[in-house]
Amino acid sequence: MSERKGITNCKKKLLKQLTLFICSIILSISAYSQYKEQHRSNHDDWPYYFGLSISYNHSYLHPSKHPKFLQDDSILSVDPGSSGGIALGLLGTLQVSPRFSLRTNPQLIIGGAKYFTYSLRYPTSNENFVEKKTLPSTIVSLPLQVKFNSDRIGNFRTYLLGGVKYDMDLASNSQARNAEDLVKLSNTDYGVEAGIGFNFYFPFVTFSPEIKISNGLSNIHSRDPNLKYSNVLDKLQSRMIVFSIILED
C-alpha cells in the first residue's frame, strides 16, 4: 500500500503540471490568434532545420518488490519519489513529407534526482526509523522521434511525436563498492516516448512549447543481495514527463 501511495503521489504531481501546461498553451493560442500576417510561409518547404531546447523534467523510478521484501521484516515500506531537473539540448529535423518529419534531440539532463524513503523496523545506531536514500543522476539522452504535423493555420500548427530513446547516466553508481546505503543503478537505459507540441511562427524563429512522456523499458536496478536497501527491490524502471521550450531557425 505504501509503495502504491508513493507512485500515486508522483502521478498526481505530474497530472497537475500537465494541466497547468495545457491551460497556458490555450491562453497563448488565444492571444496569438489575433495576429493575421503569416511569417516565413516557405518554412515547411525546407528539407531540414536546426534548433535548441531547454526543458524541465519530473521523473521517478517505478519499483517492483523482490520476494526478499516479504521474507524479511526489517524494512516495513519503500516509497519512491523524485525532484525536478533541467535539460539543455540541440535539435535537428529532417522533412520527409509535408505531414511527417524525423527529429533528433540529444540532451544533457541535469538534476532530477530520484530517491526512496524506507521505514525500518530495526534501525541500527547509525540509522533512523525513516531513512531517505537519494540517487543523483546526470543523463545524456539520445532520442529519435517521428513527428506528425497538422495543417498550418496562420502562424500556428500542432504536432504529435513518438519515438525511442537511449540514455546514459553519467552519475551511475552501479560499480560502487562498500555501498551499504546505496541502491545501485545501471548506467544505460532505453525506452519509448510520446508527446504533443505547438509551433508558433515568428518572423525569425519558430517558438514551440512541448510536453512529452517517457517510459523506460529496461530494468536499471543492479540488485545486490548483500545490500539491505537494494535486496528488497527487484526491477526499477524510469518514468519521466518533460516540458520543453524549443527554438528553431
Secondary structure, DSSP 4 states (H G I P E B T S, - for coil): -HHHHHHHHHHHHHHHHHHHHHHHHHHHHHHHTT--SPP-TTGGG-SEEEEEEEEEEEEEEEEEE-HHHHH-TTEEEEEEEE-EEEEEEEEEEEESSSSEEEEE--EEEEE--EEEEEEESS--TT--SEEEEEE--EEEEEEEEEEEE---BTTEEEEEEEEEEEEEETT--TT-SS-TT---B-SEEEEEEEEEEEEEE-SS-EEEEEEEEEEE-S--B---TT-TTTTTEEEEEEEEEEEEEEEE-
